[in-house]
Amino acid sequence: MAQSLAEDIRDRLDGFTASERRAALALLANYPVLGLGTVAEFARSARVSSPSILRFAGRLGFATYAEFQKRLRDELEDQLRSPLSRTPSGEAPANAAGEVWSAAIDNIRETFQHLPVAEIRAATALLADDRRSVYLLGGRFTDTLARYMASHLRIVRGKVVHVAGQEGNWRDLLIDMKRRDVLVIFDIRRYQGDVIRLAQAAAERGVAIVLVTDSWLSPIANVATHVLPARVSVPSPWDSMTALMVIAETLIAGATNADLERSRARMAELERLRDDDDPARQRG
């Protein structure tokens, strides 16, 4: 899969001029919608001049602003494509399975090539801080990752909650979310309205949002404190969660290692409790 424009912009942030950097950060905060408006609207949102926006587009390699917008529209269409629309016509390729696992491996490599180390460290620090409650939530398919991550984090720190059930029940947890708490959200195309609404409501309460998303960026990126995008495309109608899983496991390992004494103590206590509940061991 070709690099998304958002990934290209993130990779080049340090090389932009001050006005180009303001334009880049404004676009990433409202990607790709901000770039689909007029040059004047983009300039007002980024607090730069219209010529600065045109120079920014040129720095990205576009001869005209119209070409820049066409790239954004193409990526927006990719965001919205359904599994049915990604189903190839005709017969499946002879080595379909091999192509999928090869693409999944490439996704992991490319994901971590573009993920800033500082973002991973900052997200890990939030998860390791046991003064903060941590809530985790995913979409229809990605909630499996949220549940998996919550199960691990609960072993090495307290106050970890997997947000499950129907949207109406989430408000019961929302009222307990406080400033400085953390909400980890997994959301990939086609982004879920209920998940987006919870993220927005939590952000309004001062909750730090850690978003694990795809290359095209969930709208939750607009309110997220940290955004960790992953490559998800494989030769299949279905997006791959392999790189998302590796991000989750990276965060779990980081939170565990951040306070090894605490982690070991909790693991030892958990093992003791399991031994107490094991009839076979009690007989021994």
C-alpha positions as CSV (number, residue, x, y, z in Angstrom):
1,M,0.0,0.0,0.0
2,A,1.3,3.4,-0.9
3,Q,2.1,5.8,1.9
4,S,-0.8,8.0,2.8
5,L,-0.4,11.8,2.6
6,A,-0.9,12.0,6.4
7,E,2.0,9.7,6.9
8,D,4.1,11.7,4.5
9,I,3.3,14.9,6.3
10,R,4.2,13.5,9.7
11,D,7.5,12.2,8.4
12,R,8.4,15.6,7.0
13,L,7.2,17.8,9.9
14,D,10.8,18.7,11.1
15,G,11.7,19.9,7.6
16,F,8.8,22.4,7.1
17,T,9.1,26.2,7.6
18,A,7.1,27.6,10.6
19,S,4.1,28.5,8.4
20,E,4.2,25.1,6.6
21,R,4.3,23.4,10.0
22,R,1.3,25.3,11.2
23,A,-0.5,24.3,8.0
24,A,0.5,20.6,8.4
25,L,-0.6,20.4,12.1
26,A,-3.9,22.0,11.3
27,L,-4.5,19.5,8.5
28,L,-3.5,16.5,10.6
29,A,-5.9,17.7,13.3
30,N,-8.8,17.7,10.9
31,Y,-7.7,15.2,8.2
32,P,-8.6,15.2,5.4
33,V,-11.6,17.5,5.7
34,L,-9.7,20.8,6.2
35,G,-7.8,20.3,2.9
36,L,-11.0,19.8,1.0
37,G,-12.3,23.4,1.5
38,T,-10.9,26.5,-0.1
39,V,-7.4,27.8,0.3
40,A,-8.8,30.8,2.3
41,E,-10.6,28.5,4.7
42,F,-7.5,26.3,5.2
43,A,-5.4,29.4,5.7
44,R,-7.8,30.8,8.4
45,S,-7.9,27.5,10.3
46,A,-4.1,27.2,10.2
47,R,-3.6,30.9,11.0
48,V,-1.3,31.4,8.0
49,S,-1.6,33.2,4.7
50,S,-3.2,31.7,1.6
51,P,0.2,31.8,-0.3
52,S,1.6,29.7,2.6
53,I,-1.0,27.1,2.0
54,L,-0.1,27.0,-1.7
55,R,3.6,26.7,-0.8
56,F,2.7,23.9,1.6
57,A,0.9,22.0,-1.1
58,G,3.9,22.6,-3.4
59,R,6.3,21.3,-0.8
60,L,4.3,18.1,-0.7
61,G,4.9,17.7,-4.4
62,F,1.7,19.0,-5.9
63,A,1.8,21.3,-8.9
64,T,-1.6,22.8,-8.1
65,Y,-3.9,23.0,-5.1
66,A,-6.5,21.0,-7.2
67,E,-4.0,18.1,-7.4
68,F,-3.5,18.3,-3.6
69,Q,-7.3,18.1,-3.1
70,K,-7.7,15.2,-5.5
71,R,-5.2,13.2,-3.4
72,L,-7.2,13.9,-0.3
73,R,-10.5,13.0,-2.1
74,D,-9.0,9.7,-3.2
75,E,-7.9,8.9,0.3
76,L,-11.4,9.8,1.6
77,E,-12.9,7.4,-0.9
78,D,-10.5,4.7,0.4
79,Q,-11.7,5.4,4.0
80,L,-15.3,4.8,3.0
81,R,-14.9,1.7,0.9
82,S,-16.9,-1.2,2.1
83,P,-15.6,-4.8,2.1
84,L,-17.9,-5.6,-0.8
85,S,-16.4,-2.8,-2.9
86,R,-12.9,-4.2,-2.1
87,T,-13.8,-7.8,-3.3
88,P,-12.0,-8.5,-6.6
89,S,-13.9,-9.6,-9.6
90,G,-13.1,-13.0,-11.2
91,E,-11.3,-15.9,-9.6
92,A,-9.1,-15.5,-6.5
93,P,-5.4,-15.5,-7.1
94,A,-3.6,-18.8,-6.9
95,N,-1.5,-17.8,-3.9
96,A,-4.0,-15.6,-2.1
97,A,-3.0,-16.9,1.3
98,G,0.7,-16.1,0.7
99,E,-0.1,-12.6,-0.5
100,V,-2.1,-11.9,2.6
101,W,0.5,-12.9,5.1
102,S,3.2,-11.2,3.1
103,A,1.2,-8.0,3.1
104,A,0.5,-8.3,6.8
105,I,4.2,-8.6,7.6
106,D,4.9,-5.6,5.4
107,N,2.2,-3.7,7.3
108,I,3.9,-4.2,10.6
109,R,7.3,-3.0,9.2
110,E,5.8,0.1,7.5
111,T,3.6,0.9,10.5
112,F,6.6,1.2,12.8
113,Q,8.7,3.0,10.2
114,H,6.2,5.8,10.3
115,L,5.2,5.8,14.0
116,P,7.1,8.4,15.9
117,V,8.9,6.9,18.9
118,A,7.9,9.9,21.0
119,E,4.2,9.2,20.4
120,I,4.6,5.6,21.5
121,R,6.6,6.6,24.6
122,A,4.1,9.3,25.5
123,A,1.1,6.9,25.1
124,T,3.0,4.3,27.2
125,A,3.6,6.8,30.0
126,L,-0.1,7.6,30.2
127,L,-0.9,3.9,30.5
128,A,1.8,3.3,33.1
129,D,0.6,6.1,35.4
130,D,-1.7,4.3,37.9
131,R,-3.0,7.6,39.2
132,R,-5.1,7.6,36.0
133,S,-7.9,5.3,35.3
134,V,-7.7,3.6,31.9
135,Y,-10.7,2.9,29.7
136,L,-10.5,0.8,26.5
137,L,-13.0,0.6,23.6
138,G,-13.0,-0.6,20.0
139,G,-15.4,-0.9,17.1
140,R,-17.3,-3.9,15.7
141,F,-14.1,-5.8,14.9
142,T,-11.4,-3.9,16.8
143,D,-13.1,-4.2,20.2
144,T,-11.4,-7.6,20.4
145,L,-8.1,-5.7,20.6
146,A,-9.5,-3.4,23.3
147,R,-10.6,-6.4,25.4
148,Y,-7.3,-8.2,24.9
149,M,-5.3,-5.1,25.9
150,A,-7.5,-4.4,29.0
151,S,-7.0,-8.0,30.2
152,H,-3.2,-7.6,30.1
153,L,-3.2,-4.1,31.7
154,R,-5.4,-5.2,34.6
155,I,-2.6,-7.6,35.6
156,V,0.1,-5.0,35.9
157,R,-1.9,-2.0,37.1
158,G,-5.2,-1.1,38.7
159,K,-8.2,0.9,37.5
160,V,-8.5,-0.6,34.0
161,V,-12.0,-0.8,32.4
162,H,-13.0,-2.4,29.2
163,V,-16.0,-0.3,27.9
164,A,-18.4,-3.0,26.7
165,G,-22.1,-3.4,25.8
166,Q,-24.4,-1.0,24.1
167,E,-23.8,2.7,23.6
168,G,-26.5,3.6,26.1
169,N,-24.6,1.9,28.8
170,W,-21.4,3.8,28.0
171,R,-22.7,6.9,29.6
172,D,-22.6,5.1,33.0
173,L,-18.9,4.9,32.6
174,L,-18.5,8.4,31.0
175,I,-19.8,10.1,34.2
176,D,-16.8,8.5,36.0
177,M,-14.2,9.6,33.5
178,K,-12.2,12.5,34.9
179,R,-9.6,14.9,33.7
180,R,-6.3,13.1,33.4
181,D,-7.9,9.7,32.9
182,V,-7.1,7.8,29.6
183,L,-9.3,6.4,27.0
184,V,-7.7,4.0,24.5
185,I,-9.8,3.6,21.3
186,F,-9.3,1.3,18.3
187,D,-11.1,2.7,15.3
188,I,-10.5,1.8,11.6
189,R,-12.5,2.4,8.4
190,R,-15.5,2.5,8.2
191,Y,-15.4,4.5,11.4
192,Q,-18.2,4.0,13.9
193,G,-20.4,6.9,14.9
194,D,-21.1,5.6,18.4
195,V,-17.3,5.2,19.1
196,I,-16.6,8.7,17.7
197,R,-19.4,10.2,19.9
198,L,-17.9,8.6,23.1
199,A,-14.4,9.9,22.2
200,Q,-15.7,13.4,21.7
201,A,-17.7,13.4,24.9
202,A,-14.7,12.1,26.9
203,A,-12.4,14.7,25.3
204,E,-14.8,17.4,26.5
205,R,-14.3,16.1,30.0
206,G,-10.5,16.4,29.7
207,V,-9.8,12.7,29.2
208,A,-6.6,12.0,27.3
209,I,-7.5,10.0,24.1
210,V,-5.0,7.5,22.7
211,L,-6.2,6.6,19.3
212,V,-5.1,3.4,17.4
213,T,-6.4,3.8,13.9
214,D,-5.5,3.3,10.2
215,S,-3.5,5.3,7.8
216,W,-6.5,7.4,6.8
217,L,-7.2,8.5,10.4
218,S,-10.4,8.1,12.2
219,P,-12.3,11.4,12.8
220,I,-11.4,10.8,16.5
221,A,-7.9,12.1,15.6
222,N,-9.4,15.6,15.8
223,V,-9.7,15.2,19.6
224,A,-7.0,12.6,20.3
225,T,-4.0,13.4,22.5
226,H,-1.9,10.7,20.8
227,V,-2.6,9.1,17.4
228,L,-1.0,5.8,16.5
229,P,-1.9,4.9,12.8
230,A,-1.3,1.4,11.5
231,R,-1.3,-0.1,8.0
232,V,-4.3,-2.3,7.5
233,S,-4.7,-3.1,3.8
234,V,-4.1,-6.6,2.5
235,P,-5.2,-8.4,-0.7
236,S,-8.6,-9.2,0.8
237,P,-12.0,-7.5,1.3
238,W,-11.1,-7.4,5.0
239,D,-8.7,-5.1,6.6
240,S,-5.9,-6.7,8.6
241,M,-5.6,-6.2,12.4
242,T,-2.1,-7.6,12.6
243,A,-0.3,-4.2,12.9
244,L,-2.9,-2.9,15.3
245,M,-2.2,-5.9,17.5
246,V,1.5,-5.3,17.5
247,I,0.8,-1.7,18.5
248,A,-1.3,-3.0,21.4
249,E,1.3,-5.4,22.5
250,T,4.0,-2.7,22.3
251,L,1.9,-0.5,24.6
252,I,1.3,-3.5,27.0
253,A,5.0,-4.3,27.2
254,G,5.8,-0.6,27.7
255,A,3.3,-0.3,30.6
256,T,4.6,-3.5,32.2
257,N,8.3,-2.4,31.9
258,A,7.6,1.1,33.1
259,D,7.3,-0.1,36.7
260,L,8.7,-3.6,36.9
261,E,8.5,-3.8,40.7
262,R,4.8,-3.0,40.6
263,S,4.2,-5.4,37.7
264,R,6.1,-8.3,39.4
265,A,4.3,-7.7,42.7
266,R,0.9,-7.8,41.0
267,M,1.7,-10.8,39.0
268,A,3.0,-12.6,42.1
269,E,-0.2,-11.8,44.0
270,L,-2.3,-12.9,41.1
271,E,-0.5,-16.2,41.0
272,R,-1.0,-16.7,44.7
273,L,-4.7,-16.1,44.3
274,R,-4.9,-18.6,41.5
275,D,-3.1,-21.2,43.7
276,D,-5.7,-20.6,46.4
277,D,-8.5,-21.3,43.9
278,D,-6.9,-24.4,42.5
279,P,-8.3,-27.5,44.3
280,A,-5.5,-29.7,42.8
281,R,-2.8,-27.5,44.3
282,Q,-4.7,-27.2,47.6
283,R,-4.6,-31.0,47.9
284,G,-0.9,-31.1,47.2
